[in-house]
């Protein structure tokens, strides 16, 4: 990573030696050390530092937009991106052209910047050990290490090779475990994956006393983003079950279905903590529906720019060369023309104003009641995905169908017959479930899906799944 792209947790400030011969000047602490001491000498300072890491996750270059709402879903051919569309270069995999080259450089830079911030946070927790009680320090370390694993894993899924064997040996990404500014080598994908899994195991151990493991119910965070652990606002943090879910996701990506299933079942055994959305919310609530199903969320972020992003990307008033929306025929095909599907009738509507004659995406539209706790939320991991992972990994196909039917029942759909092909139905479910969440592209890459229907509804397109390393990284190697 280019050194001047690294934004360390505490910004180093160069001090001018205006008084080079003055002895008193030599006794003054550098400003970065003063700030570091101020932050890590109190519980509130450390909590603020951790909150800052989560705020960085929610930025538009990461999970606030590119990895959820827009760029990755465009790569998965979600939307009608004609040659006149502003984002056509991304949809056509022209990775060397703008805006694709700019988008993927920003994703990489922000991810690794945050990784080094995480490492700095962990190092300072060690340096100032004793400020927090042992349980809280363990919790914070677990969250930070899990966050480091999450970011590295998603960089591997974007920029790494197709992981088509149990252990791919092709070159992938660097892995950073300290706040050094030197450039780490590009690791073979299997080594990078092992580091991800090692970090998740460390996080699992550190989070073993996470309060969400013993208390039923998940409450939303308070408005300022602070975590009130007593009220259990843990699904907006890297909690114990988020780590188990990420393990299931990573093991499946690696091809280890036995381990993936074991991790998934740990979460499924506690599924009552992540309650399915209700029929009332999905079908009857017309003014303030929770369209992102936050009760089902194991991990999510809050992004204060969410509704601005919605207005720029999905709002019916956005012009055709800019809006993200599938062609009507393509959208109908994805949902198999089934109006009973909660995800279809709640999140895809023809605007009442007559601005558009086709369905547009309302999942991230704001609601009338500005006090609703689910506002500004983007899910990163939901209980539905855990059931999908279990369905794919069950050694008996009928058991996999049963896992899949649990999700379908809670989406207003009928059960599938025990004789259907699990993988065929899973692909349909990934296409329906994860609009605006970025997971479909990863599914296609992992499953080696080479050709999919494009968002224009006019045929298929060949996916180019490996994004080249950005110039800001490759030119320094």
C-alpha positions as CSV (number, residue, x, y, z in Angstrom):
1,X,0.0,0.0,0.0
2,X,1.3,3.4,-0.9
3,X,2.4,5.1,2.3
4,X,0.8,8.5,1.7
5,X,-2.6,6.8,1.4
6,X,-2.5,5.5,4.9
7,X,-4.5,7.5,7.4
8,X,-3.3,6.2,10.8
9,X,-5.7,6.3,13.7
10,X,-3.9,9.2,15.3
11,X,-2.6,11.6,12.7
12,X,1.1,12.3,12.9
13,X,1.9,16.0,12.9
14,X,5.3,17.2,11.8
15,X,6.6,19.9,14.2
16,X,8.7,22.7,12.7
17,X,12.1,23.1,14.5
18,X,11.8,26.9,14.9
19,X,13.7,26.8,18.1
20,X,16.2,24.1,17.3
21,X,18.6,25.1,20.1
22,X,16.0,25.4,22.9
23,X,16.2,22.6,25.5
24,X,12.6,23.1,26.5
25,X,11.4,22.3,23.1
26,X,13.1,18.9,23.3
27,X,11.0,18.1,26.3
28,X,7.7,18.7,24.5
29,X,5.8,15.5,23.5
30,X,5.0,15.1,19.7
31,X,1.4,16.0,19.1
32,X,0.5,12.5,17.9
33,X,1.6,11.1,21.3
34,X,-0.4,13.7,23.2
35,X,-3.5,12.8,21.2
36,X,-2.9,9.1,21.6
37,X,-2.6,9.5,25.4
38,X,-5.7,11.6,25.6
39,X,-7.8,9.1,23.6
40,X,-6.6,5.9,25.2
41,X,-6.4,7.1,28.8
42,X,-10.1,7.0,29.3
43,X,-13.0,4.5,28.7
44,X,-15.0,7.2,26.8
45,X,-12.0,8.0,24.6
46,X,-11.5,4.3,23.7
47,X,-15.2,3.9,23.0
48,X,-15.0,7.0,20.7
49,X,-12.1,5.4,18.9
50,X,-13.9,2.2,18.3
51,X,-17.0,4.1,17.1
52,X,-14.7,5.8,14.6
53,X,-13.8,2.5,13.1
54,X,-17.4,1.7,12.6
55,X,-18.1,5.1,11.1
56,X,-15.3,4.4,8.6
57,X,-17.1,1.1,7.6
58,X,-20.2,3.1,6.8
59,X,-18.5,5.4,4.3
60,X,-19.7,5.4,0.8
61,X,-16.4,3.9,-0.5
62,X,-17.2,0.8,1.6
63,X,-20.4,-0.5,3.0
64,X,-22.3,2.8,2.9
65,X,-22.6,2.4,-0.9
66,X,-20.0,0.7,-3.1
67,X,-20.1,-2.7,-1.4
68,X,-23.8,-2.7,-0.9
69,X,-26.1,-0.3,-2.8
70,X,-24.3,0.2,-6.1
71,X,-21.0,-1.0,-7.5
72,X,-21.0,-4.7,-6.6
73,X,-24.7,-5.1,-7.5
74,X,-23.9,-3.5,-10.9
75,X,-21.2,-6.1,-11.4
76,X,-23.8,-8.7,-10.7
77,X,-26.0,-7.3,-13.5
78,X,-28.8,-6.3,-11.2
79,X,-29.8,-3.2,-13.2
80,X,-30.6,-1.9,-16.6
81,X,-27.3,-0.3,-17.5
82,X,-27.4,0.6,-21.2
83,X,-24.5,2.1,-23.0
84,X,-25.8,5.6,-22.3
85,X,-25.8,5.0,-18.5
86,X,-23.3,6.9,-16.4
87,X,-22.1,3.6,-14.9
88,X,-21.9,1.5,-18.1
89,X,-18.2,1.0,-17.8
90,X,-18.7,-0.8,-14.5
91,X,-21.5,-3.0,-15.8
92,X,-19.4,-3.9,-18.9
93,X,-16.3,-4.7,-16.7
94,X,-14.2,-2.0,-18.3
95,X,-12.0,-2.0,-15.2
96,X,-9.3,0.2,-16.7
97,X,-11.8,3.0,-17.5
98,X,-13.5,5.6,-15.4
99,X,-15.6,5.4,-13.3
100,X,-14.7,1.8,-12.7
101,X,-11.0,2.5,-12.1
102,X,-11.9,5.3,-9.7
103,X,-14.5,3.3,-7.8
104,X,-12.3,0.3,-7.2
105,X,-9.3,2.4,-6.2
106,X,-11.4,4.1,-3.6
107,X,-12.7,0.8,-2.3
108,X,-9.2,-0.6,-1.9
109,X,-7.8,2.6,-0.4
110,X,-10.5,3.0,2.2
111,X,-10.5,-0.6,3.2
112,X,-6.8,-0.8,3.8
113,X,-6.8,2.6,5.5
114,X,-9.4,1.3,7.9
115,X,-7.4,-1.9,8.4
116,X,-4.4,0.0,9.5
117,X,-6.6,2.1,11.8
118,X,-7.9,-1.1,13.3
119,X,-4.4,-2.3,13.9
120,X,-3.4,0.9,15.5
121,X,-6.4,0.7,17.7
122,X,-5.5,-2.8,18.8
123,X,-1.9,-1.8,19.5
124,X,-3.0,1.1,21.6
125,X,-5.3,-1.2,23.6
126,X,-2.3,-3.3,24.4
127,X,-0.2,-0.2,25.2
128,X,-2.7,1.3,27.5
129,X,-4.0,-1.9,29.0
130,X,-5.8,-1.5,32.3
131,X,-7.9,1.5,31.3
132,X,-10.8,-0.9,30.5
133,X,-11.9,-3.8,32.6
134,X,-10.8,-7.2,31.3
135,X,-14.2,-8.2,29.9
136,X,-14.7,-4.9,27.9
137,X,-11.2,-5.0,26.7
138,X,-11.7,-8.5,25.4
139,X,-14.9,-7.4,23.7
140,X,-13.3,-4.5,22.0
141,X,-10.4,-6.5,20.8
142,X,-12.7,-9.1,19.4
143,X,-14.8,-6.6,17.5
144,X,-11.7,-5.0,16.0
145,X,-10.1,-8.3,15.0
146,X,-13.4,-9.4,13.4
147,X,-13.6,-6.1,11.6
148,X,-10.1,-6.7,10.2
149,X,-11.1,-10.1,9.0
150,X,-14.3,-8.8,7.4
151,X,-12.4,-6.2,5.4
152,X,-9.6,-8.5,4.3
153,X,-12.2,-11.2,3.3
154,X,-14.2,-8.8,1.1
155,X,-11.0,-7.5,-0.5
156,X,-10.1,-11.1,-1.3
157,X,-13.6,-11.8,-2.7
158,X,-13.3,-8.7,-5.0
159,X,-9.7,-8.6,-6.0
160,X,-8.6,-12.2,-5.5
161,X,-8.9,-15.1,-7.9
162,X,-11.9,-17.3,-8.3
163,X,-11.7,-19.6,-5.3
164,X,-12.7,-22.7,-7.2
165,X,-10.7,-25.3,-5.2
166,X,-10.4,-26.0,-1.5
167,X,-7.2,-23.9,-1.5
168,X,-6.4,-21.7,-4.4
169,X,-2.7,-20.8,-4.7
170,X,-3.1,-17.9,-7.1
171,X,-1.9,-14.4,-6.0
172,X,-4.4,-12.3,-4.2
173,X,-4.1,-9.5,-1.6
174,X,-1.8,-8.4,1.2
175,X,-2.8,-9.0,4.8
176,X,-1.9,-6.5,7.5
177,X,-1.8,-7.4,11.2
178,X,0.0,-4.3,12.5
179,X,0.0,-0.6,11.8
180,X,3.3,-0.6,9.9
181,X,3.4,1.5,6.8
182,X,5.6,-0.8,4.8
183,X,4.2,-2.7,1.9
184,X,3.2,-6.3,2.7
185,X,3.5,-9.0,0.0
186,X,0.6,-10.2,-2.1
187,X,-0.3,-13.6,-0.6
188,X,-1.6,-16.7,-2.4
189,X,-5.4,-16.7,-1.9
190,X,-5.3,-19.8,0.4
191,X,-2.9,-18.1,2.7
192,X,-5.0,-14.9,2.8
193,X,-8.0,-17.0,3.5
194,X,-6.3,-18.8,6.4
195,X,-5.4,-15.5,8.0
196,X,-9.1,-14.4,7.7
197,X,-10.2,-17.6,9.5
198,X,-7.4,-17.3,12.1
199,X,-8.6,-13.8,12.9
200,X,-12.2,-14.9,13.1
201,X,-11.2,-17.7,15.5
202,X,-9.3,-15.1,17.7
203,X,-12.4,-12.9,17.6
204,X,-14.7,-15.8,18.6
205,X,-12.6,-16.5,21.6
206,X,-12.4,-12.9,22.7
207,X,-16.2,-12.5,22.2
208,X,-17.2,-15.6,24.1
209,X,-18.7,-13.5,26.9
210,X,-20.5,-11.2,24.5
211,X,-23.8,-10.2,26.1
212,X,-25.8,-11.2,23.0
213,X,-24.9,-14.8,23.7
214,X,-26.9,-14.8,26.9
215,X,-29.6,-12.2,26.5
216,X,-32.5,-12.7,24.1
217,X,-33.4,-9.7,21.9
218,X,-31.5,-7.2,19.8
219,X,-32.2,-3.5,20.3
220,X,-31.2,-0.7,17.8
221,X,-28.3,1.6,18.7
222,X,-28.9,5.1,20.0
223,X,-28.9,7.9,17.5
224,X,-25.3,9.1,18.1
225,X,-23.9,5.7,17.3
226,X,-22.6,4.8,20.8
227,X,-23.2,1.2,22.0
228,X,-25.2,0.8,25.1
229,X,-24.1,-2.7,26.0
230,X,-26.7,-3.0,28.8
231,X,-29.5,-2.6,26.3
232,X,-27.9,-5.1,24.0
233,X,-27.5,-3.0,20.8
234,X,-25.2,-5.6,19.3
235,X,-26.3,-6.3,15.8
236,X,-24.7,-3.0,14.7
237,X,-21.4,-4.3,16.1
238,X,-19.1,-7.3,15.3
239,X,-20.9,-9.5,17.9
240,X,-20.3,-13.2,18.6
241,X,-23.0,-14.5,16.2
242,X,-21.8,-12.1,13.5
243,X,-18.4,-13.8,13.8
244,X,-19.9,-17.3,13.6
245,X,-21.9,-16.1,10.5
246,X,-18.7,-14.7,8.9
247,X,-17.0,-18.0,9.6
248,X,-19.8,-19.8,7.9
249,X,-19.5,-17.4,4.9
250,X,-15.7,-17.8,4.7
251,X,-15.6,-21.5,5.1
252,X,-18.2,-21.9,2.3
253,X,-16.2,-19.6,0.1
254,X,-13.2,-21.8,0.8
255,X,-15.1,-24.9,-0.1
256,X,-15.2,-26.4,3.4
257,X,-18.9,-27.2,3.7
258,X,-18.5,-29.3,6.9
259,X,-17.0,-26.3,8.8
260,X,-19.4,-23.9,7.2
261,X,-22.4,-25.9,8.2
262,X,-21.1,-26.3,11.8
263,X,-20.7,-22.5,12.1
264,X,-24.1,-21.8,10.5
265,X,-25.9,-24.2,12.9
266,X,-24.4,-22.3,15.9
267,X,-26.3,-19.3,14.7
268,X,-29.4,-21.2,13.6
269,X,-29.7,-22.7,17.1
270,X,-30.1,-19.1,18.4
271,X,-32.3,-17.9,15.5
272,X,-34.9,-16.5,18.0
273,X,-32.5,-13.6,18.6
274,X,-32.9,-12.5,14.9
275,X,-36.6,-12.6,14.4
276,X,-38.2,-12.8,11.0
277,X,-40.0,-9.8,9.7
278,X,-43.8,-10.0,10.3
279,X,-46.6,-10.2,7.7
280,X,-47.9,-7.0,9.1
281,X,-44.6,-5.2,8.4
282,X,-44.2,-6.7,5.0
283,X,-47.8,-6.4,3.7
284,X,-49.9,-4.1,5.8
285,X,-47.6,-1.3,6.9
286,X,-47.7,1.3,4.2
287,X,-46.3,4.4,5.9
288,X,-43.3,3.2,8.0
289,X,-42.3,-0.3,6.9
290,X,-38.9,-1.7,7.9
291,X,-38.0,-2.7,4.4
292,X,-34.5,-3.8,5.3
293,X,-35.8,-6.3,7.9
294,X,-33.6,-5.1,10.7
295,X,-35.0,-7.7,13.2
296,X,-33.4,-10.4,11.1
297,X,-30.0,-8.6,11.0
298,X,-27.0,-10.2,12.6
299,X,-24.7,-7.4,11.5
300,X,-25.4,-4.0,10.0
301,X,-24.2,-0.5,9.8
302,X,-25.8,2.9,10.2
303,X,-25.0,5.4,7.4
304,X,-26.3,8.9,7.9
305,X,-26.0,9.5,4.1
306,X,-28.2,6.6,3.2
307,X,-31.2,8.6,2.1
308,X,-29.0,11.0,0.0
309,X,-27.6,7.9,-1.7
310,X,-31.1,6.6,-2.3
311,X,-32.1,9.9,-3.8
312,X,-29.1,9.8,-6.1
313,X,-29.3,6.2,-7.2
314,X,-32.9,4.8,-6.9
315,X,-35.4,7.6,-6.5
316,X,-38.1,7.6,-9.3
317,X,-37.1,11.2,-10.1
318,X,-33.6,10.2,-11.2
319,X,-33.2,10.3,-14.9
320,X,-32.9,7.1,-16.9
321,X,-29.1,7.5,-17.6
322,X,-28.5,7.6,-13.9
323,X,-31.1,5.5,-12.1
324,X,-30.4,2.0,-10.9
325,X,-33.4,-0.2,-11.8
326,X,-33.8,-3.4,-13.7
327,X,-35.9,-3.7,-16.9
328,X,-39.4,-4.7,-16.0
329,X,-39.1,-8.1,-17.7
330,X,-35.9,-8.9,-15.9
331,X,-37.3,-7.9,-12.4
332,X,-40.4,-10.0,-13.0
333,X,-38.2,-13.0,-14.0
334,X,-36.1,-12.7,-10.9
335,X,-39.2,-12.8,-8.6
336,X,-41.0,-15.3,-10.9
337,X,-43.9,-12.9,-11.2
338,X,-44.8,-13.8,-7.6
339,X,-46.6,-10.8,-5.9
340,X,-46.8,-12.8,-2.7
341,X,-43.0,-12.4,-2.1
342,X,-42.4,-9.8,0.6
343,X,-39.3,-8.7,-1.1
344,X,-41.1,-7.9,-4.3
345,X,-44.3,-6.2,-3.2
346,X,-42.6,-4.2,-0.5
347,X,-39.4,-3.0,-2.2
348,X,-40.4,-2.7,-5.8
349,X,-43.2,-0.4,-6.7
350,X,-44.4,1.6,-9.7
351,X,-44.3,5.3,-8.5
352,X,-47.7,6.8,-7.9
353,X,-46.6,10.1,-9.3
354,X,-46.3,8.9,-12.9
355,X,-42.6,9.8,-13.1
356,X,-41.7,6.2,-14.1
357,X,-43.8,3.5,-15.7
358,X,-41.7,0.7,-14.3
359,X,-41.0,-0.5,-10.7
360,X,-38.2,1.3,-8.8
361,X,-36.3,0.2,-5.7
362,X,-37.7,1.4,-2.4
363,X,-35.7,-0.7,0.0
364,X,-33.7,2.3,1.2
365,X,-36.3,5.0,0.9
366,X,-36.9,7.0,4.0
367,X,-40.1,6.6,6.1
368,X,-42.5,9.2,7.5
369,X,-41.7,8.7,11.2
370,X,-38.2,10.0,11.7
371,X,-37.9,8.4,15.1
372,X,-37.9,4.9,13.8
373,X,-34.9,3.0,15.0
374,X,-34.2,1.2,11.8
375,X,-33.6,4.4,9.8
376,X,-30.2,4.7,8.1
377,X,-29.6,0.9,8.4
378,X,-27.8,-1.2,5.8
379,X,-27.6,-4.9,6.6
380,X,-24.3,-6.8,6.1
381,X,-25.3,-10.2,7.4
382,X,-28.9,-11.6,8.0
383,X,-30.3,-14.8,9.3
384,X,-31.6,-15.6,5.9
385,X,-28.0,-16.0,4.5
386,X,-27.2,-18.4,7.4
387,X,-30.1,-20.6,6.3
388,X,-28.9,-20.4,2.7
389,X,-25.4,-21.5,3.8
390,X,-26.8,-24.4,5.7
391,X,-29.0,-25.4,2.8
392,X,-26.0,-25.5,0.5
393,X,-23.9,-27.5,2.9
394,X,-26.3,-30.1,4.2
395,X,-25.1,-33.5,3.1
396,X,-28.6,-34.7,2.5
397,X,-30.4,-32.7,-0.2
398,X,-33.8,-33.0,1.5
399,X,-32.4,-31.3,4.6
400,X,-31.0,-28.5,2.5
401,X,-34.5,-28.0,1.0
402,X,-35.9,-27.8,4.5
403,X,-33.5,-25.1,5.4
404,X,-34.4,-23.2,2.2
405,X,-38.1,-23.5,2.9
406,X,-37.7,-21.8,6.3
407,X,-36.6,-18.7,4.5
408,X,-39.3,-19.0,1.8
409,X,-42.0,-19.4,4.4
410,X,-40.9,-16.2,6.0
411,X,-40.9,-14.4,2.7
412,X,-44.6,-15.4,2.0
413,X,-43.7,-18.2,-0.4
414,X,-44.8,-21.9,-0.5
415,X,-42.5,-24.8,0.2
416,X,-40.4,-26.3,-2.5
417,X,-40.8,-30.0,-3.2
418,X,-38.1,-32.2,-1.7
419,X,-37.0,-33.2,-5.3
420,X,-35.9,-29.8,-6.6
421,X,-32.3,-29.0,-7.2
422,X,-30.9,-27.1,-4.2
423,X,-28.3,-25.1,-6.1
424,X,-30.8,-24.0,-8.7
425,X,-33.2,-22.8,-6.1
426,X,-30.4,-21.2,-4.0
427,X,-29.3,-19.0,-7.0
428,X,-32.9,-17.8,-7.4
429,X,-33.0,-17.0,-3.7
430,X,-29.7,-15.0,-3.7
431,X,-31.1,-13.0,-6.7
432,X,-34.2,-12.1,-4.7
433,X,-32.9,-11.7,-1.2
434,X,-29.8,-9.4,-1.5
435,X,-30.8,-6.4,-3.6
436,X,-28.8,-3.5,-2.3
437,X,-26.6,-5.7,-0.1
438,X,-23.8,-6.7,-2.6
439,X,-23.8,-10.4,-1.9
440,X,-25.0,-11.7,-5.3
441,X,-21.7,-10.8,-7.0
442,X,-19.8,-12.8,-4.4
443,X,-22.2,-15.7,-4.9
444,X,-21.6,-15.8,-8.7
445,X,-17.8,-15.6,-8.2
446,X,-17.8,-18.4,-5.7
447,X,-20.0,-20.7,-7.7
448,X,-18.1,-20.0,-10.9
449,X,-21.3,-18.7,-12.6
450,X,-19.9,-17.4,-15.9
451,X,-23.1,-16.1,-17.7
452,X,-26.1,-14.4,-16.2
453,X,-29.1,-12.5,-17.5
454,X,-28.3,-8.8,-17.7
455,X,-30.4,-6.1,-16.2
456,X,-31.6,-4.9,-19.6
457,X,-33.6,-8.1,-19.9
458,X,-32.2,-8.6,-23.4
459,X,-30.0,-11.6,-22.9
460,X,-27.0,-12.9,-21.0
461,X,-23.6,-11.4,-20.3
462,X,-20.3,-13.1,-19.4
463,X,-19.1,-12.0,-15.9
464,X,-15.6,-10.9,-15.5
465,X,-15.3,-11.6,-11.7
466,X,-11.7,-10.7,-10.9
467,X,-11.2,-7.0,-10.4
468,X,-7.6,-6.0,-11.1
469,X,-5.5,-4.5,-8.2
470,X,-5.8,-0.7,-8.4
471,X,-3.0,1.4,-9.7
472,X,-2.4,2.9,-6.3
473,X,-1.4,-0.5,-5.1
474,X,0.1,-2.3,-8.2
475,X,2.4,0.6,-9.2
476,X,4.3,0.3,-6.0
477,X,5.0,-3.4,-6.4
